[in-house]
Every structure is written in structure tokens, then in C-alpha cells.
Amino acid sequence: MINLVYESRDALPNSSPDLERDRILAAIDVGTNSIHMVVVQVQPKLPSFTIIAREKTTVRLGDRNKATGELTPEAMERAINALKRCQEIAKSLNVEEIVAVATSAVRESPNGRAFLQQVEEDLGLIINLISGQEEARRIYLGVLSGMEFQNQPHAIIDIGGGSTELILGDSNEPRSLSSTKVGAVRLTSELITTDPISNSEFQYLQAYVRGMLERPVEELQAQLKPGETFRMVGTSGTIETLAVLHARDKFGTAPTPLNGYQMSLRDLREIVNRLRKLNYTERSLLPGMSERRSEIILAGALILQEAMGLLGAESITICERSLREGVVVDWMLTHGLIEDRLRFQSSIRQRSVIKTAQKYQVNLEHAERVARFALSLFDQLQGVLHGWSEEERELLWAAAILHNSGHFVSHSSHHKHSYYLIRNGELLGYTEVEVETIANLARYHRKNCPKKKHENYRNITSKKHRKVVEQLNPLLRFAVALDRRQIGAVQQVRCDYQPEAQQLHLHLQATDPADDCALELWSLDYKKGCFEEEFHVKLISSLENQPVSVQSGQ
């Protein structure tokens, strides 16, 4: 018999940071216009990172099939070739891990997830799809890593190929995060047909951009305190190109680096007026303008002009750090490698889950007991019946906290409502496949085991995360059963695994010695089917007569 004496651990994941050595990391941003990679040397002892290489390829994933909205075979081939080159560069620089994210174009395309699966099959590279709000959060982290906010509010704008992110933050919690479907590639492709642009098209484009940005601008302004002013910060290739044009006009040369360079709204309006009178060829001949950027620069410049006008910003400061650097910072945070002014950001996942639970009026006392039991079972069975790590442990915790959120909609089939609410709840700090995994774990805390015929289960594009759901949903079922009456009747649970007999014994200790916990024991027996089917182990539950010295998973 293997007697698993459970030792106390934090209820929330707590990584063991490797602070002794520098790490080489690559972050890839698969955008609508370009694929960017930054290779950094992470120095945990400082903690900071140094950029040692950059790579950019314009692939125009956003040039989608106009009839279907799908990514075209040509664009996908360009992207895969660019990603392969990124891998080769990363290998030559001894990169130990590549973290890749995909944004607007892949997010919105009907075949976007199929494209990510193809990349994984062809290159062995896993690309994480992130929501618009999560993209904005990571941009915020990137800007924070390259600019001192001094606790003063900053309005950040990032103009991409397919979307524009607006963020308000003061180095602590981002006060406002938004992602709007106006981007330089998207607008050029959908709304510009004349070259140079005609007056009527320009006026329509200007009105369209203003109309799209009004709501996110109002949301941002609503988070400003009375009398509070902000500094405006711009990131992205479009804004950097405009800064280069501005610097060459004013000073005859562009500063290197551009970080901290300032440009007024008045000067920007002059640049926009000049660009609208030039055709594509004339724009491409401007000093500092790449051929591909010249195609989309007018739409991008107009987005910036209208955003600054709506916000009442007289000038903008350039920051060269953005999403990919934010991916690096997020990686450092999740690996416990940052303990300075960004430390507050490391708990974003937990705070986002609790905020969502409160939004849907979840009984947090019950949810936290379920989470403690789920993590206790996870820890006791780790290395015995499963091999999952801290990353999956945190997904289980989130699912446990949110498993009953569906009651907000209806008691009937509430597990299915939980899936929908979590899936569409904009959990911050998680990738799309992680949100899908949490939602599926919550969905399977009762009733059917995961089945391929279920659409929600098929929505998990990663084989690894499907296995996470298959192996961890039984633990969540047991955790729910252990608090069946939602009164904390069970104080703790101890696992005894008997490999020879292929049996797992769950020993329950009652909070009240006079309580026979009959309903909890019945519920465990009722919910054991998925566990026994997945692990081929028989479950036996019993109530311990005497208190034991082990502790629960708090």
C-alpha cells in the first residue's frame, strides 16, 4: 500500500523560481500584418531582460478571403515559412523556450484554429490564441517594462493590422482594457479603393474610425478621476513609422532608439493631410517608409489622429515595447521571476477569476472549499495517477472556483451555463485554450463525462488540454461531492492508493465527529464513474473514526 501523507501547500499555484541562471527566451507575435519575434536574455537576479535579437516578416495574414473571411492558403504558407525562420534563429541563439501568441486575424478567421493546429503539426510550435482584452493586458505589461509610470495615469494606444487596443493604467491594475476592430490592414483592405484616396472615401473612413473608437474612448475616460490628466503613449510599427516621418521632417534625422520620442497632434494632422494627397508609389519613396508599410500607413495614421482627438490628447510619446515584450514579462511573472514594481501583476489570473465569480454571484465559501479539496486530491495523486504540473493545477483551481457560476442563469443544466459564462467571460491572464479548458472542467463537474460528440469538448484544439480535462474533471467531481451539503461537513480527505488491487481509498474526516457524512459518501460513490473509466482504478470511500495528522490542500 502507498500511504500518501499530504503536506500543506498554498491553495494557489506558487512556482519555484530558478533565480540562479540567466534564461534565453523567444516571444513571437503572430499579428494581422506581421510576425514579430524578440529574443531576450532574462536575468532573474535583477530581475530584467535584455533584447538580443529581433525578427520581423510582413506576411499579411489579414488579407483574408473576402467571401468567407478565412485565412488564405497563400497567407498561411507565408506565415508558416516566417515561423520556421523564427525557429531557426531561435535555435541558433540557444533559446530554451519559445512563447508564441496569435491575435486579431487568427482570432476572427473561421479557419484560424485549424491554422494553429497545422503550425503545431508542421513545426511542433504551439501558438496560444489570446482574446482582445488579454492582448491589451500584455501590451500594458510590455509598456510598463520599458517606461516609468510613476503611478500617474497613462493612456496607451497600439494600432495593429486588424485591431486597435486602448489601455488606461497607472502601473498598478489596468483601469481600462479594450480591443476594437479597426486596424491599418483591415481598413485599407475594406474601405480604401482609390489611390490617392478620394475626398469622399477619406471622409467616410474618418467618420467610420471615429464612430468605432467613440465607445472605447468613453470607457477609458470614465476611469479617470475628476481633474486627473493622463500622458498618451503609442506603440506599434504604424506609430513608430509616423514618428520617424515626423523626426525627419523636423530634425532631418530620426533618433535611435525612438523610445520617449514625442509628437504633437497638430503635427500628426499635417502628416495625415500630406499622406492623403500621395499615391502608394509616392508614399513608398518617403524616407523611413517601407514599401509594405506605405500601403497601410494612411489608415493607421488616421486611427491615431482620431483617437488622440477624441481623447483630447495634444501629444503622444513613443514606446518601442509592446505585445511581444509583454509576453516576456507575462512569462517572467508566471515563472515567479519578478518581485519588483510589476509584482502586483502576477496575481492577475486569481483576481480575474474571483472577480468573475463575484459577477455571477457564486457562493465563494463553498467554491473555495471545493477548490481546496480539488487541489488536495491533485497534490496527493500527482506522480501516482497523473503527471500534471503547477500550470494544470491552476486551471483546476479556476474551474473549481467557477464551477457553479451557471446558477446565475438557471439551476437546470447549470454546468452547461457555467461553460458558456466562463468561455465568454474575458478571464485575464489566460490564453484561449486555457479558458476553454477551465470552461470544460467546470462543464464536466457533473452529469456526462467528456465525449467527442460534445461541441464544447471538440472546441479544445490542443490534445494536451483535452487530456487535462479527461484526467482532472473526476477530481473536481469528487471535490464537489466532498462539500455536497455546502456546509463544510468534511474537514479533510486522505488518499490511500493500492496499486496491486488497483484501488484508491478516500478517507474522509468529518468536521463534526457526530456527523456520518452519509450524503457526501453517497455523492462520491455516485460520481466515481468518470474516475474509474479514466484511470481504471476502483474508488472506495469511507469515514475515518479518528482525526489524522495530515492537513487539507490550503
Secondary structure, 3 states (H helix, E strand, C coil): CEECCCCCCCCCCCCCCCCCCCEEEEEEEECCCEEEEEEEEEECCCCEEEEEEEEEEECCCCCCCCCCCCCCHHHHHHHHHHHHHHHHHHHHCCCCEEEEEECHHHHHCCCHHHHHHHHHHHHCCCEEECCHHHHHHHHHHHHHHHCCCCCCCEEEEEECCCCEEEEEECCCCCCEEEEECCCHHHHHHHHCCCCCCCHHHHHHHHHHHHHHHHHHHHHHHHCCCCCCCCEEEEECHHHHHHHHHHHHHHHCCCCCCCCCCEEEHHHHHHHHHHHHHCCHHHHHCCCCCCHHHHHHHHHHHHHHHHHHHHHCCCEEEECCCCHHHHHHHHHHHHCCCCCCCCHHHHHHHHHHHHHHHHHCCCCHHHHHHHHHHHHHHHHHHECCCECCCHHHHHHHHHHHHHCCHHHHCCCCCHHHHHHHHHHCCCCCCCCHHHHHHHHHHHHCCCCCCCCCCCHHHHCCCCHHHHHHHHHHHHHHHHHHHHCCCCCCCEEEEEEEEECCCCEEEEEEEECCCCCCCHHHHHHHHHCCHHHHHHHCCEEEEEECCCCCCCCCCC
